[in-house]
Each structure stands twice: as structure tokens, then as C-alpha cells.
Amino acid sequence: MTGSTRSFSVLRPVDALIIIFALLLLVVNIVLSSHIPAWYWIACINIFAIVAVVLLARIAAVSKSSFIRIFYDWYPAPLIFFSFKEIYVMIQSLGRPDFDQVLITIDHWLFGVNPTVWLQQFAMPWITEVLQIAYASFYILMITTGLEPYLRKEHDKFSFIMFTFLYGFFLSYVGYLFVPGIGPRFTLHNFTTLNNDLPGLFCTDALRDFINAGESIPRGVVNAAALAQRDVFPSGHTEMTLLVMYLAAKFRLKSRYVLYVFGTLLIIATVYLRYHYVIDVIAGAAFMVFTVWCAPKLVRWWESFRRS
């Protein structure tokens, strides 16, 4: 093992993935700096992230602290959201036209109708309530998938699950950069009257507000479409939920049947609740298949590299 190789031997596959993605974003921001006003700060954040991951991996390799170990194991989870927001700033700054009309055209060509409009005839408050809860459980499903093997101290399984989730998310972020779009709740429906047009029972409105806030849409804002994340293609909710269901089956998790039920409802909710076009869901499924095919190969390659 050479000196340069040895310096990275402490990095797990998920650490290496985070560093590579940060480097990719760093390069993109520098190349497109004339179009991204915040490029300098984004570049600094990514440089800091790279250094922090390397230092954390080195500390965790020698530390006896259980706190440091737990933090090191789980730090990729919140990093997903910060990367999501970084992509948001980049897409908003680049100001590329949205692809919604293309996605609408594909949906109409496939089905002869606009699916979210067609589904309105089946809408009932209790269905909306159930599906909104399922949609809001997105991150809980992934945490549950990782938590079970983690509590069993099955660290190889946990590490693979964490890598697969991060890889899936990063692939979807690349999709957002290439095919920005805001979704049918803005283009085919009136976003400002959604609570009246598609009402729930008890917590639907609050959950909608929570999800909207996560997508940079504060409650009551006038220009919601301008502020919204361009994150419909592929459907990350579909991609990651299918990964949850796949990994739950692969590792025969005790919670797998609950994950199957919530996962199925969540995928239905992506279209019923007007977050996504059906072509987004199809693309999300395709991204999931690619992730499942590619992730094990990347993990094996990195493990072989760090042992060489």
C-alpha cells in the first residue's frame, strides 16, 4: 500500500462516496461560478465537508468513545438534507427552464389523460389523510431500515444500507440538475387552493406545510412556484422507497412488512397528492434498479482498494 492509498484506507465506502460527490459539486460550482453567485460559499462548504469526513474517519478509527462511534456511523443521514439544499441553490442560480411541460406531455401520451387530474374523481378525505401520512414517513422508513441492523450490531449490513441510500440520493440530485421541474401541484393544479381541493381529516394540512417548508416553500408565501425545489424528476421518494423495500427484503428485516405497506402507500401518494408526474415515478424506479445494480460493485471496489 502506497502512502497516498494508506491515507484513505480508513474511509468507508460511504465516506468515499460523500467525498467524491463533494468534489464533483466543487468542480461544477467553480466551472459555473459566473452563473452561481454563492459559488464561493458552496465551494468552501464542500472543501470543509471533505476535510471533516477524512478527519472524522481518522478519529473514529482510533477513538474508544461510543459517542464518536455513533456520530460517525450516522452523520451521513443529516448530510442528505444539506446536499439537497446545496443542489437547490445551484438550480435556482442557474435559472434553467423547467421541464414540466415535457413531463406532462409524456404522461398524457402514456395514459391519454393527466393522471393527477384523473385521480381527483377518487379523492376522499380519509384517503388523502392516509396517503399524506405515508408520504411524510419518507425519512422514517429509511431510518427504520438502517436502525434494525445497527441495533443488532450487524455493521456490514448497516454500512451497505447507508451507502446505498446515499448513492441513491446523489443520483437523484444529478437528475434534478439535468431535468428541473416543480410538479403537477403547481402546473396542473392551483397550489394555493390545494388544502381545499384535496382536503384531509386531521393532520394533512400540517404535514403539507411541513413538507413544503422542507422544499423551501414557507407557509403563505406568494411566489411559491418560484421558490420551490426543482426535484420532481426522478421521483426521489419512489426511488428511495423502493430501495427501502428491496433492502428490507434482502436482509429480511423484522419490520419489512410494515415497510412494504407504508412504502406502497407512499409511492401511490406521490401522484395522488400531486407531487409527481407518473413519468417521475417510472424514472425513480429505473434509478432504483441502477442503484441496486451498481452499489454493490462500488462497495466491493472500494473495499478492495482500501485493502490493497
N, C-alpha and C positions, 0 to 999 in steps of 0.2 A: 504494500500500500504506500503510495507516494504521500508526501507531506500535504499536498493540496487535497487529496482524496481523504486522508485521515481527518482533516479539519471538518469534513462534512459527515463523517461516519456516525456521529451521534444523532443526526437528523432522522426522524421517522419519515415514512413516505408522505404523511400529511404535512409535515414541516417543509419538506422539499417542494411539495405542490404549492403551498402558500408562498414560498419564496419565488418560485418560478412565475406564478401569477402576478405577484407584486412587481417583479422585474418587467413583465410584459406591459403592465399598466404604466410603469415608469417610462418605458421607451415610447409608448403611444402618446403619453402626455407631453413628452419632450418634443416629439416629432410634430405634434399638432398644437404646440404651445401658442401659436398665433391665433388659434381659434378657441382656446380654453383659458379664460382669464385666471382661473385658480390653479393653473398647471403647476406653479412653483410649490404651492402648499400640498397639492396632491403628490408631487414628486417627493417632497420631504416626508410626508406620511408613509409612503411606500418604502423609502430608504430606512426610516425608523422601524417599520414593521419587519423588514429583512434582518436588521441588526438585532432587534428584540427577539425574534424567533431563534436565531443562532445562539444568542446568549442564554435564553431560557432553556434551550435543549442542552447546552453545556452544564448549566446549573443543575437541571433535573437529573443529569447523568451521575452526579456525584453527591447530591443532597440526600439526606435522610428524612427531610421534612415531609410529612404527609400532605401538608397544605400545598407545598410547591408541586408535589406529585399530582395532586388533584387538579390544581390550576393548570399545569402543563397538559394534562390529559384532555381538559375540557375547553381550553382557551380558543380552539378553532370555532366553537359554536357561536359565540357573540361576534366573532370576526366576520361571519357570513353577512350580518346586517351592515357592518361598517363598509364592507366591499360593495354591497348593494347600493349604499348611498354614494359611494365614490363613482360608481357607474352612472348613477342618476345625474351627478354634477357634470360628468363628461358628456352625456347625451344631451342634456339641456343646453350646455355651452355650444355644442356642435350645431345645434339647430337644424338637424336634418328633417326632411318632411316625414310625417307619419305614414306608415304603410297600411293603415286601416282599410282604405278603400280596396286595396288589393286583397286583403284578407276577407273582407265582406264579399267581394266578387267570387272568390274561391268557394266560400261557404254556400253561396247561392247557386253556384254551378254544381256543387256536390249534392245539394239537397232540394233545390228548386224553391227554397224559402230561406229567410233569415232565421236560423234556429232559435235565437233568443226571443225573437218576436213570436214565433210559432209556439214556443213553450209557455207563453203567457196564458194560454187557454187552460192550462193545467195548474196554474198558480193558486195556492191556498195558504192562508197564514201559517198553519201548523207545518206545512211542507217547507215554507220559507224559513221558519224558525229552526227546524231540524237541520236544514242544509246550511244555514248561516253558522250555526254552532259547529257543524262538521268542518266548514271552511276555515273557521277561526282556530281549529285544533291543529292546524298545519305543523307548527313547530313542536307542539306537544307530542305529536306522532313520532317525529324524528328523535326527540329526546328519549321517549319511551323505548324506541328501538335500540338506542345505544346504552341506555341505563341498565337494562336487564343483563347483558353480558358483562357490563362493568361491575355490577354488584356481585356477580358470580366469579369475578377476578379472571374472566376469560379475555385477557388483554389483547391477544392476537385478533380475536373476533371484533372487539371494540375498536381497535386500531383500523381494521379493514372497513368497518362501518363508517367511521369518521372520515376516512379518506374518500370513500365512495360518495358520501354526501357532499363533501367539499368539492370534489371533482364535478359532480352533477350540477351543483350551483354555479361553479365557474363557467361551465359550458353554456348554461342558460344565459349568463351575463353576456357572453360573447354574442349570443343570438339577439339579445336586446340591442346591442350596439349596431348590429348589421340590419335588423328589422325592427325599428322602433314603432310602437303603436300604443294606443291608450285604451282600446277595448270598446265593446258594444254599449256599455252603460253610458258612454259619452257620445258615441256616434249614431247608434240606432235607437237610443232611448234618451230621455231627459234626466240627466244626473241629479238635478236639483229637486225633482219630484219622485225620486226612487223610493223613498220611505212610504209615500202614498200609493205609488203604482204597484209596489211589491212589498206589502206590509207583512210583518211577522206578528208575534204574540207579545213576548215579554222583553227579550234581550237583543232582538235583531238590530234595532236602531243603534244601540250602544256598541254592538260588535262591529257594525258597519263603520261607525265613527272611529273605532279603534284601528280597524284595518286601513281606513282612509288616512289616518294620521301616520301610520307606518309607511304609506305611499306618498307622503309629502303633501297631503290634502287636509289642511286644518278645517275644522267644523265651521260652516257658514262662509267660507271663502267664496268670493265672487268668480274668480277665474280658475276654477278647479281643473278644467281640461289643460290649461297652460302649465299648471304646477304638477300634474300627475306624473308618476313614474311611467316611463315608456317600457313596460315589462310584460307585454302580452304574448309575444312570440319568441320562443316557445312558451307554453304554459309551464312555468316552473312548479306550480302546485301539482300539476299532473305528473310531471317528470319525477319530482321528489317523492310524491305519494306512492307512485308505482315502485320506486326504489325501496321505500319503507316496506311495502307488501312483499316484494321479492326477497329482501334481506330477512324479514320475519319468517318467511317460509324456508329460506336457505339454512338458517340457524335454528329453526324450529323453536322460536321464542314462545314462551307460555302465553304471552299477550297477543299472539298472532291473529287470533280470531277477532278480537276487538279491533285490532289494526286493520283487518280486512274490511270490517263493517264501516268503520269511520273513513277508511281510505276510499271505498267505493262511493260513499255519500259525498265525500269531498270532491271527487272528480266530477260527479254529476252536478255538484254545486257550482263548479267553475263556469258552466254555461247557463244553468238555470238562474243564477244570481247576476248574470250579465257581466262577469269579469272577463270572460274569454269567448273568442270565436271557437267553433269546433275545430277548425284547422290548427289552432293553437294547441288544442288537446292532442290532436294527431301528431303534431310536431313534438310535443312533450313526451309522448310515448316513444317516438323514434329516438329522441335524445336519451331516454332511459335505456333503451336497448343498446345504444352505442356505449353508454356509461358502463353497463353491466359487462359488455364485451371487452372494453378497454381497461377498466380499472384494475382487474387482477393482473393483467400484463404489466402495467406500470408499477404496481406494488412489487411484483417479482423482480422487475428490472432494477428498481432502486435498492431492494434488499440485497441483490447480487452485487450491485455497485458498491454499497457501503461495506460489504464483507471482503471485497477484493483488495 
